[in-house]
Structure formats: C-alpha cells, structure tokens
Amino acid sequence: MPRWKVFFTQHLRWSSTITQALVLSVITFCVILPLCCHRLLYSYFFIRSMYLDSMSEQVLHKSLDRGQDALHYWQKTSSAVPVSSRFSDIGQHPELLVIVVTARRNEGRDFHYLLQVMQRLSGILGGCGEQRCAEVLVCDVESGPQENQDAKLLETHFKVIRRSPQEQQRNREQINTFEREKRDYVFCIRKGWELVQPKNMIVLEDDALPRQDFFTVIKDLLSRRFALQTLYIKLYHPERLQRYWNPEPYRILEWVGLGLVAATALLLTFPYWNPFSFSFTLSSSHLLFFTLYFMAAAELLGRHYLLEVRRLSPQLYTVSPATECCTPAMLFPGNASLRAAEYLDGSFCVKGNAKDMVLYQMARTIPGEKSHSVEPNLITHIGAYSSVRANPSRPKLL
C-alpha cells in the first residue's frame, strides 16, 4: 500500500487526535468565528467593505442626537434656576479635580461634544455619596476671534477658566498645531493647580465621554499602591490598537497565559464531559495545540471584546505599562501634573512628536518616572471631527 494511503488510514480516522484537531480548527476558524464576528468592528473577521460605512453613519447619527439633546438640556437649565450651579463653587484641596480642555470646533459644531461630556459628568458626579466625586473646571483655550459658544453656555453651571486677553493675543503667534495644543494643555494644568491645588488631577479633552463607572474605577485606581509612583495613568487607548499581536511584552504574556489557562481547563473537563468523543488528554502536545488554538481564537475575535468582561467590577480593571498614543483622558496622581507640565514645557512639539509622545518618552527616560495605562477604557472617544486637525467629509470608525 502506498505511504500516503497508510498515513490517511492511520491518522484521518475520527478516533485520531490529528483528525479531531483538524476538524475542530476548520469549523472554528472557517465557520463559527466568521459567522459570529463579521459585524464586530475590531475583529479580524469584520467585513469592512460591507459594514464600515453604515456603522460609521449610525455612530455619527447617535452622537449628533446626543449633542442636540445635551444642547437642549443646558439651554433649558440655563433659562430656569440652574440645577447644576453648585458645580461652579470650587472647593480648595479636593481629592480629585477634573479639567475639561475645550476649544471651538469649526467642523462638527452641531455635535456639541463638550456639552455631551459635561452632561455626562453632571450626571455621575453625585454617585460618590454625600461628598461629590470631584471638582470640575472647564478650560476654554479658544484664542481666535470667535467665542467658544458651548463653553459660554456652561458658565452658569461650571467654573470656566480662560487666558487673559493679553495672553490670548500672545497665543495667536504662528506656531504649529501640535505645539499650540501642548501649550493649551500646559496652561490648563497649571491654571487648575493654581486655583484649586487638588490632591489628584484628571485632564479630559472635550470629546472624551466618561463611562458611568468612571469615578468608581478612578477611586479604586488611586487606592492602589502603584498610583503613588507614576507620572500619569492613561484612561484611554484606541480600541483598534488593543490587539494581542503588537510589540508590547505584557500583552504577549497575557495572550499566552490566556491560552494556557483555557487549554488546561478544557483538557481537565474532557474526562467528565465529552459529547463529541474527543481523544485529547492532558499531554504536552495536546496542551500546546489547545494553547495555540485559544490564542488564535482570542486574537481573531478581538482582544477589545474580551476586555469588556473586566467591567463587572472596578477591581478587575487591569493596569499595565503605558503605550504611546493618545491623551484624551489622563489621570495625574498627587502633584504629578506639575511635573508633566514642566516636561511638556521643555519640549517643542511637532508632527511625530506631539504631547503624548513627549510624555511617553519622559516617563521612559527620566529616572524614577513611570507611566501606566488602564484597560478597558474609562472613556468613549466621541470626537469624529477634530478641532486641531484636518477632517474628512464623513469620518469613519476605522
């Protein structure tokens, strides 16, 4: 009998673990996952050509509706007795100060990102019991001839800080977008510290919409020992960059650990529950196969969706070394915000070396400084239209 026939006869019977592994892999990766994941935006199986445009339009419409609702909400509360006027009374030395940095948007004005963010903040600020979760400042960095109307609308509810007319005039000098953005960021940090001197500070950009558990998780993070020894904690990282397959060593370890745990649990289950009569045992070769199997399934499904399970409890949120991109939501424990402002002031920002890269490099190169990132994200980045960069006619989710 030819060798190939002998091979198929010996190994391609259902009782053979090679056959079982092959069939299981084909069914999983060619049938089940494509059927289940083809509409998941951050999965490898997402069919971009079919769904990206429609999903992007749906998200834009939802954001537009939220923006219009927020506009009506703040207009209504401004014309009546301001229900949120208490937020404009800032206490000294609070446990936490939230600064929302905002500028006028030439595009996407109807989305009212700032009003969305402040409506969400006003709704969750009272969730910490008798004492407010945080003090809140709006930092309006608009230096152009036209006013930031959304910030103007919020003045009866929140304390809004701005540069003096003389400072605004100086800030109109011809500098690149990235340097101006950095200077605005530094101004807001220093002005907030000067006014309030908080124990901890969060800086949000005006398109960073906090999640409902925002302050609950922040409180838990600040109670952990590492918070006293870090320059900053990133509260957001783009979902499309959260995959396992990347240069970050800790994610590779997390990936392998997930595969090992899942593989071990499955192989230990087979003696007690095995409806398909699999022949796998807790051997090194079978353990290796299922480790790779679960690792591949997790990556193809999308790490972003696995991270969502951690929202069950604040204690399940994971903290890891910070990555480079981006700064829509940053927590500065203790007086770290002043150190961050000093580091930023010492660097000139250009394309490829924006403020997020400067902070990342400082935390990596200055002895004693560390930076961290929390997962899953504590904010939703709703800014489809940027206030500082060129925008497409219709923004896309990817």
Secondary structure, 3 states (H helix, E strand, C coil): CCHHHHHHHHHCCCCCHHHHHHHHHHHHHHHHHHHHHCCCCCCCCCCHHHHHHHHHHHHHHHHHHHHHHHHHHHHHHHHCCCCCHHHHCCCCCCCCEEEEEECCCCCCHHHCHHHHHHHHHHHHCCCCCCCCCCEEEEEECCCCCCCCHHHHHHHHCCEEECCCHHHHHHHCCCCCHHHHHHHHHHHHHHHHHHHHCCCEEEEEECCEEECCCHHHHHHHHHHCHHHHHCCEEECCCCHHHCCCCCCCHHHHHHHHHHHHHHHHHHHHHCCCCCCCCCCCCCCHHHHHHHHHHHHHHHHHHCHHHHHHHHHHCHHHCEEEECCCCCCCEEEEECCHHHHHHHHHHCCCCECCECHHHHHHHHHHHCCCCCEEEEECCCEEECCCCCCCCCCCCCCCCC
